[in-house]
Amino acid sequence: MHEVARDLVDRGYRAVEAVGDRAFDESWVLPTTFLGANGFAVVYDDDRYPLMRLDLHTSAEPRRQLARAAAGLASSD
């Protein structure tokens, strides 16, 4: 995951979007708490599955944020 995150920044992506899960039950959808802790913000609200975005161009340190997100995913395996 760390390499994927780095690749997105290197390719010039402006943002990364993910669907969060407010009632995380070990499914394939990441918990909103994890996404929020890694810089993602809600852009389209939903009672359970909000769309969240990490804007790479307004972030002061997008590589570091994505690396933390990737490290968090790796440690949850």
N, CA, C and O atoms as a MOPAC input file, in Angstrom:
PM7 MOZYME 1SCF
protein

 N      0.81300 1    -1.19100 1     0.00000 1
 C      0.00000 1     0.00000 1     0.00000 1
 C      0.86000 1     1.26000 1     0.00000 1
 O      0.50300 1     2.26500 1    -0.61500 1
 N      1.98600 1     1.19800 1     0.68900 1
 C      2.86800 1     2.36100 1     0.75600 1
 C      3.34900 1     2.77100 1    -0.63400 1
 O      3.39800 1     3.95900 1    -0.95600 1
 N      3.69700 1     1.80200 1    -1.43700 1
 C      4.16400 1     2.10600 1    -2.80000 1
 C      3.03800 1     2.69300 1    -3.64700 1
 O      3.28600 1     3.59100 1    -4.45300 1
 N      1.83800 1     2.21900 1    -3.48800 1
 C      0.69300 1     2.75200 1    -4.23500 1
 C      0.47100 1     4.21300 1    -3.85800 1
 O      0.26200 1     5.06000 1    -4.72700 1
 N      0.51600 1     4.50300 1    -2.56200 1
 C      0.32000 1     5.88500 1    -2.10300 1
 C      1.39300 1     6.80700 1    -2.67500 1
 O      1.08700 1     7.90500 1    -3.13900 1
 N      2.62000 1     6.37400 1    -2.64400 1
 C      3.72500 1     7.18500 1    -3.18200 1
 C      3.54100 1     7.40700 1    -4.68300 1
 O      3.77300 1     8.50300 1    -5.19200 1
 N      3.12400 1     6.36200 1    -5.37800 1
 C      2.92200 1     6.43700 1    -6.82100 1
 C      1.83800 1     7.46100 1    -7.17900 1
 O      1.97500 1     8.18300 1    -8.16700 1
 N      0.77500 1     7.52900 1    -6.39300 1
 C     -0.28800 1     8.49400 1    -6.66400 1
 C      0.22200 1     9.92500 1    -6.61000 1
 O     -0.11800 1    10.74200 1    -7.46500 1
 N      1.02500 1    10.22500 1    -5.62000 1
 C      1.59500 1    11.57100 1    -5.50100 1
 C      2.54400 1    11.83800 1    -6.65600 1
 O      2.50300 1    12.90900 1    -7.26200 1
 N      3.39900 1    10.87200 1    -6.96500 1
 C      4.36800 1    11.04400 1    -8.05200 1
 C      3.69500 1    11.23600 1    -9.41000 1
 O      4.23600 1    11.91900 1   -10.28000 1
 N      2.52900 1    10.64200 1    -9.59200 1
 C      1.81100 1    10.76900 1   -10.86600 1
 C      0.99400 1    12.05600 1   -10.95800 1
 O      0.37200 1    12.33000 1   -11.98400 1
 N      0.99900 1    12.82900 1    -9.89900 1
 C      0.33300 1    14.12100 1    -9.94000 1
 C     -1.15500 1    14.10300 1    -9.61300 1
 O     -1.87900 1    15.03400 1    -9.96300 1
 N     -1.60800 1    13.06200 1    -8.95300 1
 C     -3.02300 1    13.03600 1    -8.56800 1
 C     -3.32100 1    14.17700 1    -7.61600 1
 O     -2.50000 1    14.51400 1    -6.76300 1
 N     -4.49000 1    14.76700 1    -7.76100 1
 C     -4.88900 1    15.89900 1    -6.94700 1
 C     -5.53600 1    15.47900 1    -5.63700 1
 O     -5.48000 1    16.21000 1    -4.64700 1
 N     -6.15500 1    14.29100 1    -5.63200 1
 C     -6.84300 1    13.83100 1    -4.42500 1
 C     -6.98000 1    12.31700 1    -4.44200 1
 O     -6.88200 1    11.67300 1    -5.48700 1
 N     -7.20800 1    11.77400 1    -3.26600 1
 C     -7.50500 1    10.35400 1    -3.10000 1
 C     -8.86900 1    10.28700 1    -2.42600 1
 O     -9.09300 1    10.94600 1    -1.41100 1
 N     -9.77600 1     9.49700 1    -2.98200 1
 C    -11.10200 1     9.35200 1    -2.39000 1
 C    -11.30500 1     7.92500 1    -1.90000 1
 O    -10.76600 1     6.96800 1    -2.45500 1
 N    -12.09800 1     7.81900 1    -0.84400 1
 C    -12.41300 1     6.51200 1    -0.27500 1
 C    -13.81000 1     6.57100 1     0.33600 1
 O    -14.27000 1     7.62400 1     0.77600 1
 N    -14.46200 1     5.43400 1     0.35200 1
 C    -15.74000 1     5.30800 1     1.04600 1
 C    -15.41800 1     4.83300 1     2.44800 1
 O    -14.71600 1     3.83800 1     2.62700 1
 N    -15.93000 1     5.54500 1     3.44300 1
 C    -15.71000 1     5.16600 1     4.83700 1
 C    -16.91800 1     4.42900 1     5.39000 1
 O    -18.01500 1     4.51000 1     4.83800 1
 N    -16.70800 1     3.71400 1     6.48000 1
 C    -17.77800 1     2.96700 1     7.14600 1
 C    -17.86600 1     3.43100 1     8.59300 1
 O    -16.93000 1     3.24200 1     9.37000 1
 N    -18.99800 1     4.04000 1     8.95400 1
 C    -19.17600 1     4.53200 1    10.32300 1
 C    -19.45400 1     3.41400 1    11.31700 1
 O    -19.27800 1     3.60100 1    12.52100 1
 N    -19.88000 1     2.27100 1    10.83800 1
 C    -20.16500 1     1.11900 1    11.70700 1
 C    -19.27300 1    -0.04000 1    11.28000 1
 O    -19.76200 1    -1.12400 1    10.96100 1
 N    -17.98200 1     0.19000 1    11.27400 1
 C    -17.01200 1    -0.76900 1    10.75000 1
 C    -17.20900 1    -2.14800 1    11.37200 1
 O    -17.24200 1    -2.30000 1    12.59300 1
 N    -17.33700 1    -3.14400 1    10.50200 1
 C    -17.56900 1    -4.51900 1    10.95700 1
 C    -16.61400 1    -5.50100 1    10.28300 1
 O    -16.99100 1    -6.61500 1     9.91700 1
 N    -15.34900 1    -5.05000 1    10.12900 1
 C    -14.32900 1    -5.90100 1     9.51200 1
 C    -14.60300 1    -6.17700 1     8.03300 1
 O    -14.11600 1    -7.16900 1     7.49100 1
 N    -15.36600 1    -5.32200 1     7.38500 1
 C    -15.65600 1    -5.49900 1     5.96600 1
 C    -14.54500 1    -4.87500 1     5.12800 1
 O    -13.51000 1    -4.47100 1     5.65800 1
 N    -14.76500 1    -4.80000 1     3.82700 1
 C    -13.75900 1    -4.25300 1     2.91100 1
 C    -13.69300 1    -2.73700 1     2.94700 1
 O    -12.75600 1    -2.15000 1     2.40500 1
 N    -14.66600 1    -2.09100 1     3.57400 1
 C    -14.71000 1    -0.62600 1     3.63000 1
 C    -13.94000 1    -0.15900 1     4.86000 1
 O    -14.13100 1    -0.68700 1     5.95500 1
 N    -13.06900 1     0.83100 1     4.67700 1
 C    -12.25900 1     1.34100 1     5.78200 1
 C    -13.11000 1     2.14200 1     6.76900 1
 O    -14.06400 1     2.80700 1     6.36400 1
 N    -12.77300 1     2.08200 1     8.05500 1
 C    -13.52200 1     2.86400 1     9.04000 1
 C    -13.29100 1     4.36100 1     8.85500 1
 O    -12.18200 1     4.78500 1     8.52900 1
 N    -14.32700 1     5.15200 1     9.06000 1
 C    -14.20800 1     6.60500 1     8.92000 1
 C    -13.21400 1     7.17600 1     9.92700 1
 O    -12.55600 1     8.17800 1     9.64400 1
 N    -13.09800 1     6.55200 1    11.09700 1
 C    -12.14200 1     7.04400 1    12.09400 1
 C    -10.71100 1     6.92700 1    11.58200 1
 O     -9.89900 1     7.82600 1    11.79800 1
 N    -10.40400 1     5.84100 1    10.91700 1
 C     -9.07200 1     5.64900 1    10.34100 1
 C     -8.80900 1     6.67600 1     9.24500 1
 O     -7.75600 1     7.31300 1     9.21600 1
 N     -9.77800 1     6.82800 1     8.34600 1
 C     -9.60500 1     7.78100 1     7.24900 1
 C     -9.45600 1     9.20300 1     7.77900 1
 O     -8.57400 1     9.94200 1     7.34300 1
 N    -10.31800 1     9.58600 1     8.72100 1
 C    -10.25200 1    10.92700 1     9.29200 1
 C     -8.93400 1    11.19700 1     9.99400 1
 O     -8.39100 1    12.29800 1     9.89900 1
 N     -8.41500 1    10.19800 1    10.69800 1
 C     -7.13600 1    10.35200 1    11.39700 1
 C     -5.97300 1    10.51600 1    10.43200 1
 O     -4.89900 1    10.97800 1    10.81900 1
 N     -6.18300 1    10.14200 1     9.18900 1
 C     -5.12900 1    10.25100 1     8.18100 1
 C     -5.37700 1    11.36900 1     7.18400 1
 O     -4.83100 1    11.35400 1     6.08000 1
 N     -6.19400 1    12.33400 1     7.56500 1
 C     -6.35100 1    13.54100 1     6.76200 1
 C     -7.52800 1    13.56300 1     5.80600 1
 O     -7.72900 1    14.56500 1     5.12000 1
 N     -8.30900 1    12.50600 1     5.73300 1
 C     -9.47000 1    12.48500 1     4.84600 1
 C    -10.61500 1    13.27800 1     5.47200 1
 O    -10.80000 1    13.25900 1     6.68900 1
 N    -11.37900 1    13.97000 1     4.63600 1
 C    -12.54700 1    14.73400 1     5.07600 1
 C    -13.77300 1    14.25700 1     4.31200 1
 O    -13.66800 1    13.80400 1     3.17300 1
 N    -14.92400 1    14.36100 1     4.94200 1
 C    -16.17700 1    13.95100 1     4.30100 1
 C    -16.54600 1    14.96500 1     3.22600 1
 O    -16.59700 1    16.16700 1     3.48800 1
 N    -16.80400 1    14.47200 1     2.00400 1
 C    -17.23300 1    15.35200 1     0.91400 1
 C    -18.67700 1    15.06500 1     0.50100 1
 O    -19.33700 1    15.92500 1    -0.08200 1
 N    -19.16300 1    13.87100 1     0.79800 1
 C    -20.56500 1    13.52300 1     0.55300 1
 C    -21.00300 1    12.65700 1     1.72100 1
 O    -20.55500 1    11.52200 1     1.88300 1
 N    -21.89600 1    13.22500 1     2.53600 1
 C    -22.27600 1    12.53600 1     3.76000 1
 C    -23.32500 1    11.46600 1     3.52000 1
 O    -24.18300 1    11.59300 1     2.64600 1
 N    -23.23800 1    10.42300 1     4.30600 1
 C    -24.19800 1     9.33100 1     4.29900 1
 C    -24.24100 1     8.79700 1     5.72400 1
 O    -23.24500 1     8.86600 1     6.44500 1
 N    -25.39400 1     8.26300 1     6.13500 1
 C    -25.52000 1     7.77300 1     7.50200 1
 C    -24.47600 1     6.71600 1     7.84600 1
 O    -23.97600 1     6.68600 1     8.97000 1
 N    -24.14500 1     5.85700 1     6.90100 1
 C    -23.15700 1     4.80700 1     7.18400 1
 C    -21.91500 1     4.90600 1     6.31300 1
 O    -20.80800 1     4.70900 1     6.81200 1
 N    -22.06500 1     5.20700 1     5.01900 1
 C    -20.93400 1     5.15000 1     4.07900 1
 C    -20.64300 1     6.50300 1     3.43300 1
 O    -20.99100 1     6.70500 1     2.26900 1
 N    -20.02000 1     7.42900 1     4.14600 1
 C    -19.69900 1     8.72300 1     3.54100 1
 C    -18.52400 1     8.61200 1     2.56100 1
 O    -17.63400 1     7.77800 1     2.72300 1
 N    -18.54800 1     9.46400 1     1.55500 1
 C    -17.41600 1     9.57800 1     0.63800 1
 C    -16.43200 1    10.55000 1     1.26800 1
 O    -16.80500 1    11.65100 1     1.67300 1
 N    -15.17200 1    10.13700 1     1.34800 1
 C    -14.14800 1    10.95400 1     1.99100 1
 C    -13.00800 1    11.20200 1     1.01000 1
 O    -12.73500 1    10.38500 1     0.13000 1
 N    -12.34800 1    12.34800 1     1.18100 1
 C    -11.29000 1    12.74400 1     0.24900 1
 C    -10.08500 1    13.30800 1     0.99700 1
 O    -10.22100 1    14.03800 1     1.97900 1
 N     -8.91100 1    12.94800 1     0.50600 1
 C     -7.66200 1    13.54700 1     0.95400 1
 C     -7.15400 1    14.38500 1    -0.20100 1
 O     -6.74700 1    13.84300 1    -1.22900 1
 N     -7.17300 1    15.70200 1    -0.04600 1
 C     -6.72700 1    16.61400 1    -1.09500 1
 C     -5.21000 1    16.73300 1    -1.01500 1
 O     -4.67600 1    17.25900 1    -0.03900 1
 N     -4.52700 1    16.25100 1    -2.02800 1
 C     -3.06900 1    16.19700 1    -2.00300 1
 C     -2.39800 1    17.54100 1    -2.25300 1
 O     -1.23700 1    17.72400 1    -1.88800 1
 N     -3.09900 1    18.47300 1    -2.86300 1
 C     -2.47900 1    19.75600 1    -3.19800 1
 C     -2.62400 1    20.79500 1    -2.10700 1
 O     -1.83500 1    21.73900 1    -2.06300 1
 N     -3.60200 1    20.66000 1    -1.22200 1
 C     -3.71700 1    21.61300 1    -0.12800 1
 C     -3.01500 1    21.10900 1     1.11300 1
 O     -2.80600 1    21.85900 1     2.06600 1
 N     -2.65300 1    19.84100 1     1.10000 1
 C     -1.94700 1    19.25400 1     2.23300 1
 C     -0.49700 1    19.72500 1     2.23100 1
 O      0.15500 1    19.73900 1     1.18600 1
 N      0.00000 1    20.10700 1     3.39000 1
 C      1.38100 1    20.56600 1     3.48600 1
 C      2.37300 1    19.43800 1     3.24300 1
 O      3.46100 1    19.66300 1     2.71300 1
 N      1.99600 1    18.22400 1     3.63100 1
 C      2.91200 1    17.09500 1     3.49300 1
 C      2.15700 1    15.86800 1     2.98900 1
 O      1.96400 1    14.91600 1     3.74600 1
 N      1.72700 1    15.87000 1     1.72900 1
 C      0.91500 1    14.75100 1     1.23500 1
 C      1.63200 1    13.41400 1     1.27800 1
 O      1.00700 1    12.39300 1     1.56300 1
 N      2.91900 1    13.39600 1     1.00400 1
 C      3.64600 1    12.12500 1     1.03700 1
 C      3.63900 1    11.53200 1     2.44100 1
 O      3.45700 1    10.32700 1     2.61100 1
 N      3.83300 1    12.37000 1     3.43200 1
 C      3.86800 1    11.88400 1     4.80800 1
 C      2.48400 1    11.39600 1     5.24300 1
 O      2.37600 1    10.38300 1     5.93400 1
 N      1.42500 1    12.10800 1     4.84300 1
 C      0.06900 1    11.67800 1     5.18700 1
 C     -0.26000 1    10.34300 1     4.54500 1
 O     -0.80800 1     9.45700 1     5.20100 1
 N      0.06600 1    10.19200 1     3.28600 1
 C     -0.21100 1     8.93100 1     2.60300 1
 C      0.63900 1     7.80200 1     3.17000 1
 O      0.17300 1     6.66700 1     3.26700 1
 N      1.85900 1     8.09500 1     3.53800 1
 C      2.71300 1     7.06500 1     4.13100 1
 C      2.12700 1     6.59700 1     5.46100 1
 O      2.13400 1     5.40100 1     5.75500 1
 N      1.61100 1     7.54400 1     6.27900 1
 C      0.97600 1     7.15500 1     7.54100 1
 C     -0.24900 1     6.30500 1     7.28200 1
 O     -0.47900 1     5.31600 1     7.97900 1
 N     -1.04300 1     6.68000 1     6.28100 1
 C     -2.23700 1     5.90800 1     5.94200 1
 C     -1.84500 1     4.50700 1     5.50000 1
 O     -2.46300 1     3.52600 1     5.91300 1
 N     -0.82800 1     4.41200 1     4.66500 1
 C     -0.38000 1     3.11200 1     4.18900 1
 C      0.17300 1     2.26700 1     5.33100 1
 O     -0.07400 1     1.06200 1     5.38800 1
 N      0.91400 1     2.88600 1     6.23300 1
 C      1.46400 1     2.15700 1     7.37600 1
 C      0.34600 1     1.65700 1     8.27400 1
 O      0.42200 1     0.54800 1     8.80500 1
 N     -0.68800 1     2.46400 1     8.44700 1
 C     -1.82400 1     2.04800 1     9.25500 1
 C     -2.54100 1     0.86800 1     8.64100 1
 O     -2.97100 1    -0.03300 1     9.36100 1
 N     -2.68100 1     0.85200 1     7.32600 1
 C     -3.31800 1    -0.28300 1     6.65100 1
 C     -2.47300 1    -1.53700 1     6.81000 1
 O     -2.99900 1    -2.62000 1     7.06700 1
 N     -1.17700 1    -1.39000 1     6.65700 1
 C     -0.28900 1    -2.54700 1     6.76100 1
 C     -0.32300 1    -3.13800 1     8.15800 1
 O     -0.27200 1    -4.35800 1     8.31700 1
 N     -0.40800 1    -2.28500 1     9.17600 1
 C     -0.40700 1    -2.79900 1    10.54500 1
 C     -1.73700 1    -3.41600 1    10.93800 1
 O     -1.80100 1    -4.15800 1    11.91800 1
 N     -2.81100 1    -3.12400 1    10.19100 1
 C     -4.11600 1    -3.69100 1    10.52800 1
 C     -4.32700 1    -5.05800 1     9.90900 1
 O     -5.34100 1    -5.70200 1    10.18000 1
 N     -3.39100 1    -5.52300 1     9.07800 1
 C     -3.50600 1    -6.85200 1     8.45700 1
 C     -3.24100 1    -7.96300 1     9.44000 1
 O     -3.29900 1    -9.13700 1     9.07500 1

